[in-house]
């Protein structure tokens, strides 16, 4: 994607949603960290359903440790890989209590030392909670980066590095969420909705998907943004 197209791409997304937000529900930085850790290989909708009751009870690492692994599992058993995730969340909570006075650290190295917290999770927390201009490459961003030509790469890290280089500084703060939302609701995996894409003119994807016919539209459910 040419530099001018990159500018247009982000400018259009920014105009549509100037202050994009994560769709994960949380009340403080610690709850955000837990929610992001739980969201691996799960949908935000599924995580939110599981954490509403949990976060009503648990607001601090110490409270999570007190709840215990068995208690946590009862809240998150509808989420994929919940056994491993429960173990990691309890372990990272213990580390936060013992090593960080119960506070979530604001640097990548410290975050990535927490059990179950990798680069992607650390990037989400740094960006969403602390305003650091990071980009966490999930499946949506990986797809958008490659399909559009914005940041092609064979690995999430390669796409992340290219996005950091290609994205104009004024768009870096919110690029992460713009790209996720675009991939989640328009540039979908199986059938990108090119006919209603606001940045189609910038996209390098050759085989643009045509608008569905009335017949095909009747036979398929088109979810709204909050339903996906």
Residue pairs with C-beta under 8 A, 6 or more apart in sequence:
1 9
1 148
1 149
1 150
1 166
1 202
1 203
1 204
5 202
6 150
6 166
6 167
6 168
6 202
7 168
8 199
8 201
8 202
9 148
9 150
9 199
9 202
9 203
10 167
10 168
10 171
10 175
10 178
11 171
12 198
12 199
12 202
13 178
13 182
13 198
13 199
14 171
14 174
14 178
16 198
17 178
17 181
19 174
20 174
20 177
20 178
20 181
21 177
22 32
22 44
22 124
22 128
22 177
23 44
23 45
23 48
24 32
24 35
24 36
24 39
24 44
24 47
24 48
25 35
25 48
25 51
25 52
25 55
26 32
26 34
26 35
26 51
26 55
27 55
27 59
28 59
29 103
29 104
29 125
29 129
29 130
30 59
30 60
30 61
30 96
30 102
30 104
31 51
31 55
31 58
31 59
32 124
32 125
32 128
32 129
33 92
33 104
33 114
33 117
33 121
33 125
33 129
34 51
34 64
34 89
35 47
35 48
35 51
36 121
36 124
36 125
37 85
37 88
37 89
37 92
37 116
37 117
37 121
38 47
38 50
38 51
38 76
38 79
38 85
38 89
39 47
40 81
40 85
40 121
41 80
41 81
42 79
42 80
42 81
43 228
45 227
45 228
46 78
46 79
47 79
49 78
50 75
50 76
50 77
50 78
50 79
51 75
51 76
53 75
54 72
54 75
54 76
57 63
57 67
58 64
58 67
60 102
61 92
61 93
61 94
61 96
61 97
61 102
62 93
62 97
62 102
64 72
64 89
64 90
64 93
65 90
65 93
65 94
65 97
68 90
69 86
69 87
69 90
72 86
72 89
72 90
73 82
73 83
73 86
76 82
76 85
76 86
79 85
84 116
85 116
87 115
88 115
88 116
88 117
89 116
91 115
91 116
92 114
92 115
92 116
92 117
95 113
95 114
95 115
96 102
96 103
96 104
96 114
100 110
104 111
104 125
104 129
105 111
106 126
106 130
108 119
108 122
108 123
108 126
111 117
111 121
111 122
111 125
111 126
112 118
112 119
112 122
119 136
119 157
120 136
120 137
120 138
120 156
121 136
122 136
123 134
123 135
123 136
123 160
123 176
124 134
124 136
124 176
126 132
126 134
127 133
127 134
127 135
127 136
127 173
127 176
127 177
131 173
133 169
133 172
133 173
133 175
134 176
135 141
135 160
135 163
135 164
135 167
135 172
135 175
135 176
135 179
136 160
136 176
137 145
137 156
137 157
137 159
137 160
137 163
138 156
138 180
139 183
139 189
140 179
140 180
140 182
140 183
140 184
140 187
141 159
141 163
141 176
141 179
141 180
141 183
142 153
142 156
142 159
143 183
143 187
143 189
144 150
144 179
144 182
144 183
144 187
145 151
145 152
145 153
145 159
145 162
145 163
145 179
146 152
146 153
146 159
147 187
147 192
147 203
147 204
147 205
148 187
148 199
148 202
148 203
148 204
148 205
149 203
149 204
149 205
150 162
150 163
150 166
151 159
151 162
151 163
151 166
152 159
152 162
153 159
153 161
153 162
163 175
163 179
164 172
167 175
171 178
182 199
184 228
185 225
185 228
186 192
186 193
186 196
186 197
186 198
187 193
187 197
191 209
192 205
192 209
193 209
194 200
194 203
194 205
194 208
194 209
194 210
195 208
195 209
195 210
195 211
196 211
197 203
200 208
212 220
